[in-house]
Amino acid sequence: MSSDHTSARIEPWGDGDLPLLERLLADPAMMAHLGGPESPERIAKRQAEYRQLGSRQYRIVDTDTGEGAGWVGYWHREWQGGEVFEIGWSVAPECQGRGLARAGAALVIALARAEHEPRFLHAYPSVDNGPSNAICRRLGFELAGPVDLEYPPGTVMRCNDWRLDLAAAAAG
Ligand SMILES: CC(C)(COP(=O)(O)OP(=O)(O)OC[C@H]1O[C@@H](n2cnc3c(N)ncnc32)[C@H](O)[C@@H]1OP(=O)(O)O)[C@@H](O)C(=O)NCCC(=O)NCCS
């Protein structure tokens, strides 16, 4: 599957993607807005979950190079008394600034939309995460407002609650 406006496609997360996950999650600079780098044990646990069939976790592939550039995925969560989807993304430093996260997110949003339930998809970037907030705005999410979330557990982070109505017409 590929996006029509940038050279990215998404592929199901696979067995060979642990090194990419480590590049994304063990790097202090990459995790500055996400509570700091994750431990090798936590990353291995994620890898085991992401590689499962139907995990809804994808590798973002730069179609110019054919290389894995990042991760995008979505999952169920409880939010304000109901069930929603949450989306997350991460792109390796050397691949940033070329629209890959936005393209990967747009492709995953199409998959979430095709599931029909739940209706709303949320993203909760830190209020300080300029690129992630820009991506939400560009993809047509509505800003519901700031919220304090515990992430990782034990640490309160000021985030923006961005909401996309998957039942509404797709953003252009
Ligand atoms: C967030 C992240 C995935 C963005 O990846 P990317 O491939 O560079 O993103 P894109 O190129 O698709 O889009 C970046 C957008 O942010 C904008 N941007 C970049 N730096 C910015 C800044 N400091 N402030 C505001 N906007 C900024 C870009 O102009 C672009 O918007 P545009 O398309 O409207 O011009 C990447 O920075 C990352 O992996 N960060 C670490 C992990 C992380 O924070 N994940 C998100 C958790 S919510």
PDBQT file of the ligand as one rigid body, heavy atoms in Angstrom, charges set to zero:
ROOT
HETATM    1  C1  LIG A 201       7.303  13.115  14.992  1.00  0.00    +0.000 C 
HETATM    2  C2  LIG A 201       8.086  12.440  13.873  1.00  0.00    +0.000 C 
HETATM    3  C3  LIG A 201       7.545  11.035  13.672  1.00  0.00    +0.000 C 
HETATM    4  C4  LIG A 201       7.898  13.231  12.572  1.00  0.00    +0.000 C 
HETATM    5  O1  LIG A 201       8.486  12.501  11.498  1.00  0.00    +0.000 OA
HETATM    6  P1  LIG A 201       8.759  13.169  10.048  1.00  0.00    +0.000 P 
HETATM    7  O2  LIG A 201       8.806  12.069   9.059  1.00  0.00    +0.000 OA
HETATM    8  O3  LIG A 201       9.880  14.095  10.138  1.00  0.00    +0.000 OA
HETATM    9  O4  LIG A 201       7.393  13.992   9.867  1.00  0.00    +0.000 OA
HETATM   10  P2  LIG A 201       6.832  14.650   8.520  1.00  0.00    +0.000 P 
HETATM   11  O5  LIG A 201       8.006  15.051   7.653  1.00  0.00    +0.000 OA
HETATM   12  O6  LIG A 201       5.815  13.744   7.938  1.00  0.00    +0.000 OA
HETATM   13  O7  LIG A 201       6.046  15.914   9.060  1.00  0.00    +0.000 OA
HETATM   14  C5  LIG A 201       6.660  16.787   9.962  1.00  0.00    +0.000 C 
HETATM   15  C6  LIG A 201       5.839  18.071  10.020  1.00  0.00    +0.000 C 
HETATM   16  O8  LIG A 201       6.284  18.798  11.168  1.00  0.00    +0.000 OA
HETATM   17  C7  LIG A 201       6.696  20.090  10.764  1.00  0.00    +0.000 C 
HETATM   18  N1  LIG A 201       7.757  20.444  11.704  1.00  0.00    +0.000 N 
HETATM   19  C8  LIG A 201       9.016  19.976  11.738  1.00  0.00    +0.000 A 
HETATM   20  N2  LIG A 201       9.663  20.509  12.813  1.00  0.00    +0.000 NA
HETATM   21  C9  LIG A 201       8.755  21.279  13.468  1.00  0.00    +0.000 A 
HETATM   22  C10 LIG A 201       8.806  22.065  14.644  1.00  0.00    +0.000 A 
HETATM   23  N3  LIG A 201       9.918  22.148  15.381  1.00  0.00    +0.000 N 
HETATM   24  N4  LIG A 201       7.686  22.719  15.036  1.00  0.00    +0.000 NA
HETATM   25  C11 LIG A 201       6.538  22.633  14.300  1.00  0.00    +0.000 A 
HETATM   26  N5  LIG A 201       6.434  21.889  13.164  1.00  0.00    +0.000 NA
HETATM   27  C12 LIG A 201       7.536  21.228  12.760  1.00  0.00    +0.000 A 
HETATM   28  C13 LIG A 201       7.129  19.919   9.327  1.00  0.00    +0.000 C 
HETATM   29  O9  LIG A 201       7.124  21.172   8.644  1.00  0.00    +0.000 OA
HETATM   30  C14 LIG A 201       6.048  18.961   8.824  1.00  0.00    +0.000 C 
HETATM   31  O10 LIG A 201       4.832  19.635   8.649  1.00  0.00    +0.000 OA
HETATM   32  P3  LIG A 201       4.304  20.048   7.159  1.00  0.00    +0.000 P 
HETATM   33  O11 LIG A 201       4.173  18.755   6.400  1.00  0.00    +0.000 OA
HETATM   34  O12 LIG A 201       3.000  20.704   7.430  1.00  0.00    +0.000 OA
HETATM   35  O13 LIG A 201       5.355  20.937   6.586  1.00  0.00    +0.000 OA
HETATM   36  C15 LIG A 201       9.601  12.378  14.193  1.00  0.00    +0.000 C 
HETATM   37  O14 LIG A 201      10.033  13.682  14.496  1.00  0.00    +0.000 OA
HETATM   38  C16 LIG A 201       9.903  11.447  15.350  1.00  0.00    +0.000 C 
HETATM   39  O15 LIG A 201       9.997  10.241  15.159  1.00  0.00    +0.000 OA
HETATM   40  N6  LIG A 201      10.066  11.991  16.563  1.00  0.00    +0.000 N 
HETATM   41  C17 LIG A 201      10.396  11.168  17.719  1.00  0.00    +0.000 C 
HETATM   42  C18 LIG A 201       9.271  10.241  18.120  1.00  0.00    +0.000 C 
HETATM   43  C19 LIG A 201       7.982  10.982  18.401  1.00  0.00    +0.000 C 
HETATM   44  O16 LIG A 201       7.998  12.065  18.969  1.00  0.00    +0.000 OA
HETATM   45  N7  LIG A 201       6.865  10.371  18.005  1.00  0.00    +0.000 N 
HETATM   46  C20 LIG A 201       5.550  10.957  18.142  1.00  0.00    +0.000 C 
HETATM   47  C21 LIG A 201       4.944  10.702  19.468  1.00  0.00    +0.000 C 
HETATM   48  S1  LIG A 201       3.325  11.490  19.554  1.00  0.00    +0.000 SA
ENDROOT
TORSDOF 0
